Amino acid sequence: MPGEHVYLFGTVGSNPTLSVLIFAEYKLKGEINIPAELVAAFKKNRSAEKKFFSLPPAHQQEYIEYIVEAKKPETRRRRVEKALAMILGLPPKCRIKN
């Protein structure tokens, strides 16, 4: 899906001599494709599903991208667990057992 390209220019910290040009692509509103692993996790944890869908679409997309960028199934599973914990506001070390 094409997005709107935006370039941001700013300084790094309080040092005005260090400047940075940031390229960002903002996705247009539309359908969000939820990975099967996350759908399965939501079926087991309805409160996480409710909280996920109460998030703004941009935040939902960040979680989804975090999960689908993983190449190995084990990594995707771990990332789903970690994402659920973050969505539910659990401490970082806390894992959800499926």
Secondary structure as GFF3:
##gff-version 3
##sequence-region A 1 98
A	DSSP	beta_strand	3	12	.	.	.	ID=ss1
A	DSSP	beta_strand	15	27	.	.	.	ID=ss2
A	DSSP	alpha_helix	36	44	.	.	.	ID=ss3
A	DSSP	alpha_helix	46	54	.	.	.	ID=ss4
A	DSSP	alpha_helix	57	68	.	.	.	ID=ss5
A	DSSP	alpha_helix	73	88	.	.	.	ID=ss6
###
